[in-house]
Each structure stands twice: as structure tokens, then as C-alpha cells.
Amino acid sequence: VQPALADGPGRTLVGSWEVFITNEQELPPALDMTTVNRDGTMTNSDFLFGTGHGVWKRAGDGQFKMKFRTPILATASGPPFFFPFPPGSVLTVTATVMVAENGITAFGPYQAVVHAPDVPDPVFGFNGNIALSRITVD
């Protein structure tokens, strides 16, 4: 993993964030929680799919690229949810976000795909936008 350059000049992605997720496929919007670590790693918690782990790097002043993978929980593959994924499926999300000048919000597009074991092509995919709000101590 390349150094994340978290200590470089400009705004940082390091911290904990609430992530509001919208999409272009008319799926319901969602709220996740993400923690971005200084060493270029990150953890994402999704109420439906579970916990994902990933990496990130600085792509410019205030701009960051990230990728995380989430094993899809068995409970997300059956009723009452509408995602009938085979056991062992994995959600992969890539995104590029820009942290605003205020340092407490960030925005950007994402792409998500689900791969199932032994299936070469994605079994599901969606894309949209994310809006992050930094969790702060008041």
C-alpha cells in the first residue's frame, strides 16, 4: 500500500464520517459510518451489508480516492431485503471524494459492484453520489 500522505498539505480525509448514499438506480438512500485512518486504511459500517475494509490515498489537494470491500452478510441476502446474493458474495465500492474547504463535509461519486464466488462478471452493480459529514466533538 502506498503511503496515504495524510500529513501532506491541505484538507484531510482522516477521521470518522457519517456517509449519506444516493444512487442512480432508484434504490433507497442509505446511511453508513466510515473511519479513515492515517495509514491509508479505512473501515466502513453498512446497516445492510455489514463491515467493509479498504484503502485510500490522496489524489490532489482535498481530493481522495478510496476502495473498500464488504463481505455480504447472509441476512442481507434474504427476506425482508431485496438483494438475493449467493453466499460468499462481496461488495466492492470505489469512490473519489473532495473534502470541502470547511473540512467537515466531503462529496463525490462512487461505483459499487457485487461479485459472487465462481462468477467472473459482477452479479449486481450501482453508482451514485456520497455526501460525508465529519463526526466532531462539540
N, CA and C atoms as a LAMMPS dump frame, in Angstrom:
ITEM: TIMESTEP
0
ITEM: NUMBER OF ATOMS
414
ITEM: BOX BOUNDS ff ff ff
-5.0000000000000000e+02 5.0000000000000000e+02
-5.0000000000000000e+02 5.0000000000000000e+02
-5.0000000000000000e+02 5.0000000000000000e+02
ITEM: ATOMS id mol type element x y z
1 1 1 N 0.85 -1.182 0
2 1 2 C 0 0 0
3 1 3 C 0.888 1.235 0
4 2 1 N 0.596 2.166 -0.891
5 2 2 C 1.333 3.414 -0.917
6 2 3 C 0.959 4.249 0.293
7 3 1 N 1.9 5.077 0.785
8 3 2 C 1.534 5.959 1.893
9 3 3 C 0.355 6.832 1.499
10 4 1 N -0.526 7.079 2.449
11 4 2 C -1.728 7.844 2.162
12 4 3 C -1.458 9.337 2.081
13 5 1 N -0.311 9.782 2.525
14 5 2 C 0.035 11.195 2.521
15 5 3 C -0.956 12.015 3.323
16 6 1 N -1.452 11.422 4.419
17 6 2 C -2.442 12.104 5.242
18 6 3 C -1.87 13.363 5.876
19 7 1 N -0.571 13.412 6.07
20 7 2 C 0.037 14.56 6.713
21 7 3 C 0.489 15.614 5.712
22 8 1 N 0.159 15.404 4.44
23 8 2 C 0.532 16.36 3.409
24 8 3 C -0.259 17.653 3.547
25 9 1 N 0.038 18.603 2.683
26 9 2 C -0.651 19.886 2.764
27 9 3 C -2.126 19.769 2.377
28 10 1 N -2.942 20.658 2.911
29 10 2 C -4.35 20.716 2.523
30 10 3 C -5.254 19.928 3.438
31 11 1 N -6.494 19.815 3.012
32 11 2 C -7.537 19.148 3.796
33 11 3 C -7.257 17.656 3.917
34 12 1 N -7.787 17.041 4.956
35 12 2 C -7.553 15.62 5.187
36 12 3 C -8.865 14.846 5.235
37 13 1 N -8.789 13.591 4.894
38 13 2 C -9.914 12.673 4.976
39 13 3 C -9.884 11.898 6.298
40 14 1 N -8.764 11.94 6.996
41 14 2 C -8.606 11.184 8.24
42 14 3 C -9.674 11.619 9.248
43 15 1 N -10.351 10.636 9.84
44 15 2 C -11.375 10.901 10.84
45 15 3 C -12.549 9.955 10.666
46 16 1 N -13.619 10.241 11.405
47 16 2 C -14.836 9.434 11.322
48 16 3 C -15.935 10.261 10.671
49 17 1 N -16.711 9.6 9.817
50 17 2 C -17.692 10.282 8.986
51 17 3 C -19.026 9.542 8.965
52 18 1 N -20.128 10.3 8.912
53 18 2 C -21.42 9.76 8.521
54 18 3 C -21.491 9.922 7.005
55 19 1 N -21.946 8.893 6.308
56 19 2 C -21.944 8.904 4.849
57 19 3 C -23.373 8.69 4.348
58 20 1 N -23.938 9.7 3.693
59 20 2 C -25.269 9.598 3.098
60 20 3 C -25.091 9.182 1.648
61 21 1 N -25.748 8.078 1.267
62 21 2 C -25.537 7.455 -0.038
63 21 3 C -26.805 7.545 -0.875
64 22 1 N -26.672 8.103 -2.075
65 22 2 C -27.763 8.084 -3.037
66 22 3 C -27.274 7.326 -4.267
67 23 1 N -28.199 6.947 -5.129
68 23 2 C -27.808 6.169 -6.298
69 23 3 C -28.668 6.548 -7.485
70 24 1 N -28.236 6.103 -8.639
71 24 2 C -28.934 6.405 -9.888
72 24 3 C -29.878 5.29 -10.313
73 25 1 N -30.019 4.253 -9.496
74 25 2 C -30.852 3.111 -9.854
75 25 3 C -32.155 3.061 -9.052
76 26 1 N -32.499 4.131 -8.379
77 26 2 C -33.728 4.243 -7.598
78 26 3 C -33.792 3.268 -6.429
79 27 1 N -32.645 2.838 -5.927
80 27 2 C -32.602 2.091 -4.681
81 27 3 C -32.796 3.084 -3.544
82 28 1 N -33.242 2.636 -2.375
83 28 2 C -33.417 3.583 -1.27
84 28 3 C -32.074 4.201 -0.862
85 29 1 N -32.069 5.481 -0.461
86 29 2 C -30.838 6.072 0.06
87 29 3 C -30.434 5.352 1.347
88 30 1 N -29.173 5.477 1.718
89 30 2 C -28.675 4.767 2.901
90 30 3 C -27.721 5.661 3.678
91 31 1 N -27.496 5.285 4.932
92 31 2 C -26.533 5.968 5.79
93 31 3 C -25.526 4.948 6.285
94 32 1 N -24.244 5.224 6.076
95 32 2 C -23.15 4.384 6.562
96 32 3 C -22.3 5.197 7.528
97 33 1 N -21.393 4.525 8.199
98 33 2 C -20.371 5.158 9.02
99 33 3 C -19.014 4.686 8.507
100 34 1 N -18.076 5.621 8.376
101 34 2 C -16.752 5.292 7.873
102 34 3 C -15.695 5.928 8.758
103 35 1 N -14.656 5.164 9.058
104 35 2 C -13.488 5.702 9.765
105 35 3 C -12.284 5.564 8.853
106 36 1 N -11.608 6.683 8.638
107 36 2 C -10.447 6.748 7.757
108 36 3 C -9.208 6.942 8.624
109 37 1 N -8.27 6.025 8.511
110 37 2 C -7.061 6.044 9.332
111 37 3 C -5.905 6.72 8.602
112 38 1 N -4.996 7.266 9.366
113 38 2 C -3.844 7.994 8.839
114 38 3 C -2.935 7.122 7.975
115 39 1 N -2.931 5.8 8.203
116 39 2 C -2.007 4.91 7.486
117 39 3 C -2.512 4.467 6.113
118 40 1 N -3.633 5.034 5.647
119 40 2 C -4.143 4.667 4.336
120 40 3 C -5.158 3.543 4.352
121 41 1 N -5.614 3.147 5.548
122 41 2 C -6.655 2.133 5.655
123 41 3 C -7.956 2.792 6.093
124 42 1 N -9.045 2.056 5.911
125 42 2 C -10.345 2.573 6.326
126 42 3 C -11.276 1.417 6.648
127 43 1 N -12.31 1.72 7.461
128 43 2 C -13.334 0.752 7.82
129 43 3 C -14.686 1.395 7.579
130 44 1 N -15.599 0.651 6.976
131 44 2 C -16.933 1.163 6.676
132 44 3 C -17.975 0.227 7.283
133 45 1 N -18.972 0.794 7.94
134 45 2 C -20.071 0.009 8.51
135 45 3 C -21.352 0.344 7.778
136 46 1 N -21.979 -0.675 7.22
137 46 2 C -23.205 -0.523 6.46
138 46 3 C -24.295 -1.316 7.164
139 47 1 N -25.46 -0.697 7.402
140 47 2 C -26.523 -1.364 8.153
141 47 3 C -27.051 -2.604 7.445
142 48 1 N -26.894 -2.664 6.141
143 48 2 C -27.437 -3.782 5.379
144 48 3 C -26.385 -4.845 5.078
145 49 1 N -25.246 -4.415 4.534
146 49 2 C -24.248 -5.375 4.071
147 49 3 C -23.273 -5.823 5.145
148 50 1 N -22.96 -4.975 6.117
149 50 2 C -22.022 -5.341 7.167
150 50 3 C -20.83 -4.399 7.19
151 51 1 N -19.687 -4.916 7.604
152 51 2 C -18.48 -4.108 7.768
153 51 3 C -17.509 -4.352 6.623
154 52 1 N -17.026 -3.262 6.032
155 52 2 C -16.066 -3.345 4.945
156 52 3 C -14.722 -2.776 5.355
157 53 1 N -13.688 -3.231 4.685
158 53 2 C -12.328 -2.758 4.947
159 53 3 C -11.732 -2.291 3.628
160 54 1 N -10.908 -1.241 3.71
161 54 2 C -10.363 -0.736 2.472
162 54 3 C -9.148 0.138 2.643
163 55 1 N -8.828 0.814 1.55
164 55 2 C -7.646 1.673 1.477
165 55 3 C -8.033 2.989 0.81
166 56 1 N -7.191 3.988 1.017
167 56 2 C -7.408 5.293 0.396
168 56 3 C -6.068 5.957 0.15
169 57 1 N -6.081 6.956 -0.748
170 57 2 C -4.878 7.745 -0.988
171 57 3 C -5.279 9.131 -1.463
172 58 1 N -4.398 10.073 -1.227
173 58 2 C -4.61 11.442 -1.672
174 58 3 C -4.458 11.486 -3.185
175 59 1 N -5.387 12.185 -3.856
176 59 2 C -5.346 12.296 -5.309
177 59 3 C -5.129 13.74 -5.753
178 60 1 N -5.029 14.644 -4.805
179 60 2 C -4.856 16.068 -5.085
180 60 3 C -5.184 16.848 -3.831
181 61 1 N -5.13 18.156 -3.917
182 61 2 C -5.429 18.986 -2.751
183 61 3 C -6.894 18.831 -2.37
184 62 1 N -7.148 18.167 -1.259
185 62 2 C -8.507 17.948 -0.786
186 62 3 C -9.246 16.832 -1.491
187 63 1 N -8.604 16.156 -2.455
188 63 2 C -9.257 15.081 -3.21
189 63 3 C -8.637 13.741 -2.834
190 64 1 N -9.508 12.723 -2.681
191 64 2 C -9.061 11.413 -2.218
192 64 3 C -9.766 10.303 -2.986
193 65 1 N -9.005 9.239 -3.284
194 65 2 C -9.566 8.033 -3.89
195 65 3 C -9.628 6.967 -2.813
196 66 1 N -10.705 6.178 -2.84
197 66 2 C -10.846 5.118 -1.846
198 66 3 C -11.474 3.886 -2.48
199 67 1 N -11.198 2.756 -1.845
200 67 2 C -11.776 1.483 -2.276
201 67 3 C -11.929 0.613 -1.04
202 68 1 N -13.121 0.029 -0.877
203 68 2 C -13.286 -0.924 0.215
204 68 3 C -14.134 -2.099 -0.254
205 69 1 N -13.968 -3.203 0.473
206 69 2 C -14.684 -4.445 0.148
207 69 3 C -15.44 -4.908 1.387
208 70 1 N -16.678 -5.352 1.15
209 70 2 C -17.542 -5.799 2.239
210 70 3 C -18.098 -7.178 1.919
211 71 1 N -17.782 -8.19 2.741
212 71 2 C -18.451 -9.481 2.559
213 71 3 C -19.934 -9.292 2.888
214 72 1 N -20.806 -9.745 2.017
215 72 2 C -22.234 -9.539 2.23
216 72 3 C -22.751 -10.555 3.237
217 73 1 N -23.344 -10.037 4.293
218 73 2 C -23.874 -10.886 5.351
219 73 3 C -25.017 -11.744 4.832
220 74 1 N -25.172 -12.92 5.38
221 74 2 C -26.254 -13.813 4.971
222 74 3 C -27.612 -13.14 5.171
223 75 1 N -27.745 -12.303 6.196
224 75 2 C -29.028 -11.651 6.464
225 75 3 C -29.378 -10.618 5.401
226 76 1 N -28.392 -10.143 4.652
227 76 2 C -28.664 -9.174 3.588
228 76 3 C -29.092 -9.854 2.298
229 77 1 N -29.048 -11.167 2.272
230 77 2 C -29.351 -11.896 1.035
231 77 3 C -30.739 -12.513 1.012
232 78 1 N -31.499 -12.321 2.049
233 78 2 C -32.827 -12.924 2.078
234 78 3 C -33.866 -11.956 2.602
235 79 1 N -35.084 -12.419 2.767
236 79 2 C -36.153 -11.541 3.238
237 79 3 C -35.776 -10.914 4.574
238 80 1 N -36.136 -9.673 4.839
239 80 2 C -37.023 -8.839 4.022
240 80 3 C -36.266 -8.006 2.982
241 81 1 N -34.984 -8.255 2.788
242 81 2 C -34.201 -7.457 1.855
243 81 3 C -34.372 -7.964 0.431
244 82 1 N -34.095 -7.089 -0.526
245 82 2 C -34.322 -7.422 -1.925
246 82 3 C -33.03 -7.765 -2.657
247 83 1 N -31.99 -8.151 -1.927
248 83 2 C -30.702 -8.479 -2.524
249 83 3 C -30.47 -9.984 -2.423
250 84 1 N -30.827 -10.76 -3.419
251 84 2 C -30.652 -12.211 -3.339
252 84 3 C -29.269 -12.649 -3.82
253 85 1 N -28.23 -12.347 -3.045
254 85 2 C -26.874 -12.683 -3.448
255 85 3 C -26.473 -14.042 -2.91
256 86 1 N -25.713 -14.801 -3.694
257 86 2 C -25.239 -16.102 -3.222
258 86 3 C -24.305 -15.954 -2.024
259 87 1 N -24.253 -16.951 -1.146
260 87 2 C -23.307 -16.912 -0.036
261 87 3 C -21.884 -16.693 -0.538
262 88 1 N -21.122 -15.905 0.162
263 88 2 C -19.746 -15.615 -0.225
264 88 3 C -19.604 -14.418 -1.159
265 89 1 N -20.708 -13.732 -1.465
266 89 2 C -20.642 -12.553 -2.334
267 89 3 C -19.952 -11.396 -1.617
268 90 1 N -19.311 -10.531 -2.408
269 90 2 C -18.56 -9.402 -1.857
270 90 3 C -18.935 -8.126 -2.615
271 91 1 N -19.215 -7.082 -1.856
272 91 2 C -19.482 -5.757 -2.409
273 91 3 C -18.165 -4.988 -2.468
274 92 1 N -17.826 -4.427 -3.631
275 92 2 C -16.634 -3.586 -3.777
276 92 3 C -17.093 -2.192 -4.181
277 93 1 N -16.646 -1.189 -3.418
278 93 2 C -17.009 0.199 -3.681
279 93 3 C -15.745 0.996 -3.944
280 94 1 N -15.753 1.783 -5.023
281 94 2 C -14.675 2.728 -5.298
282 94 3 C -15.293 4.116 -5.368
283 95 1 N -14.542 5.101 -4.903
284 95 2 C -15.06 6.468 -4.89
285 95 3 C -13.915 7.462 -4.964
286 96 1 N -14.245 8.645 -5.42
287 96 2 C -13.34 9.786 -5.362
288 96 3 C -14.117 10.906 -4.698
289 97 1 N -13.581 11.426 -3.599
290 97 2 C -14.289 12.481 -2.869
291 97 3 C -13.419 13.721 -2.74
292 98 1 N -14.095 14.845 -2.623
293 98 2 C -13.437 16.131 -2.398
294 98 3 C -13.887 16.636 -1.037
295 99 1 N -12.911 16.869 -0.147
296 99 2 C -13.219 17.437 1.159
297 99 3 C -13.379 18.944 0.968
298 100 1 N -14.482 19.471 1.47
299 100 2 C -14.767 20.899 1.328
300 100 3 C -13.771 21.742 2.126
301 101 1 N -13.705 23.014 1.794
302 101 2 C -12.8 23.945 2.478
303 101 3 C -13.011 23.939 3.988
304 102 1 N -14.27 23.736 4.423
305 102 2 C -14.549 23.745 5.861
306 102 3 C -13.997 22.516 6.575
307 103 1 N -13.602 21.487 5.821
308 103 2 C -13.014 20.28 6.4
309 103 3 C -14.005 19.353 7.073
310 104 1 N -15.281 19.729 7.116
311 104 2 C -16.254 18.881 7.822
312 104 3 C -17.268 18.224 6.888
313 105 1 N -17.188 18.507 5.605
314 105 2 C -18.038 17.829 4.637
315 105 3 C -17.181 17.39 3.455
316 106 1 N -17.659 16.381 2.745
317 106 2 C -16.983 15.894 1.544
318 106 3 C -18.052 15.311 0.627
319 107 1 N -17.761 15.323 -0.673
320 107 2 C -18.734 14.879 -1.663
321 107 3 C -18.02 14.177 -2.801
322 108 1 N -18.751 13.271 -3.479
323 108 2 C -18.171 12.671 -4.664
324 108 3 C -18.964 11.498 -5.183
325 109 1 N -18.612 11.042 -6.382
326 109 2 C -19.271 9.887 -6.988
327 109 3 C -18.661 8.573 -6.501
328 110 1 N -19.464 7.515 -6.597
329 110 2 C -18.963 6.175 -6.273
330 110 3 C -19.509 5.188 -7.292
331 111 1 N -18.859 4.035 -7.349
332 111 2 C -19.325 2.898 -8.132
333 111 3 C -19.282 1.679 -7.214
334 112 1 N -20.312 0.844 -7.288
335 112 2 C -20.378 -0.353 -6.455
336 112 3 C -20.712 -1.556 -7.328
337 113 1 N -20.034 -2.664 -7.077
338 113 2 C -20.324 -3.916 -7.776
339 113 3 C -20.315 -5.054 -6.765
340 114 1 N -21.122 -6.052 -7.042
341 114 2 C -21.161 -7.257 -6.22
342 114 3 C -20.659 -8.409 -7.07
343 115 1 N -19.685 -9.12 -6.532
344 115 2 C -19.188 -10.328 -7.175
345 115 3 C -19.579 -11.534 -6.33
346 116 1 N -20.002 -12.588 -7.004
347 116 2 C -20.331 -13.847 -6.349
348 116 3 C -19.201 -14.835 -6.601
349 117 1 N -19.019 -15.787 -5.7
350 117 2 C -17.971 -16.796 -5.906
351 117 3 C -18.155 -17.536 -7.225
352 118 1 N -17.048 -17.759 -7.904
353 118 2 C -17.032 -18.543 -9.145
354 118 3 C -17.849 -17.933 -10.289
355 119 1 N -18.142 -16.634 -10.207
356 119 2 C -18.858 -15.938 -11.288
357 119 3 C -17.934 -14.821 -11.773
358 120 1 N -17.497 -14.861 -13.03
359 120 2 C -16.491 -13.896 -13.486
360 120 3 C -16.994 -12.448 -13.575
361 121 1 N -18.26 -12.253 -13.923
362 121 2 C -18.787 -10.899 -14.061
363 121 3 C -19.574 -10.501 -12.814
364 122 1 N -19.685 -9.197 -12.554
365 122 2 C -20.5 -8.762 -11.409
366 122 3 C -21.935 -9.262 -11.539
367 123 1 N -22.535 -9.609 -10.398
368 123 2 C -23.929 -10.053 -10.396
369 123 3 C -24.872 -8.884 -10.145
370 124 1 N -24.32 -7.752 -9.719
371 124 2 C -25.125 -6.566 -9.45
372 124 3 C -24.198 -5.369 -9.41
373 125 1 N -24.695 -4.223 -9.809
374 125 2 C -23.888 -3.006 -9.748
375 125 3 C -24.768 -1.784 -9.661
376 126 1 N -24.238 -0.737 -9.053
377 126 2 C -24.958 0.526 -8.965
378 126 3 C -23.948 1.638 -8.75
379 127 1 N -24.365 2.861 -8.989
380 127 2 C -23.483 4.004 -8.78
381 127 3 C -24.323 5.192 -8.353
382 128 1 N -23.642 6.215 -7.898
383 128 2 C -24.341 7.401 -7.438
384 128 3 C -23.382 8.372 -6.781
385 129 1 N -23.863 9.033 -5.747
386 129 2 C -23.065 10.037 -5.046
387 129 3 C -23.115 9.82 -3.548
388 130 1 N -22.028 10.236 -2.899
389 130 2 C -21.976 10.183 -1.444
390 130 3 C -21.722 11.59 -0.909
391 131 1 N -22.308 11.856 0.243
392 131 2 C -22.1 13.112 0.96
393 131 3 C -21.656 12.729 2.369
394 132 1 N -20.451 13.136 2.734
395 132 2 C -19.887 12.794 4.019
396 132 3 C -19.977 13.991 4.966
397 133 1 N -20.242 13.693 6.215
398 133 2 C -20.28 14.709 7.263
399 133 3 C -19.392 14.229 8.404
400 134 1 N -18.346 15.016 8.709
401 134 2 C -17.387 14.596 9.73
402 134 3 C -18.058 14.55 11.097
403 135 1 N -17.777 13.493 11.851
404 135 2 C -18.252 13.376 13.225
405 135 3 C -17.277 14.173 14.09
406 136 1 N -17.782 15.139 14.829
407 136 2 C -16.929 16.015 15.629
408 136 3 C -17.384 16.011 17.093
409 137 1 N -16.491 16.456 17.952
410 137 2 C -16.821 16.662 19.357
411 137 3 C -17.254 18.118 19.492
412 138 1 N -18.459 18.33 19.962
413 138 2 C -18.969 19.703 20.085
414 138 3 C -18.391 20.401 21.302
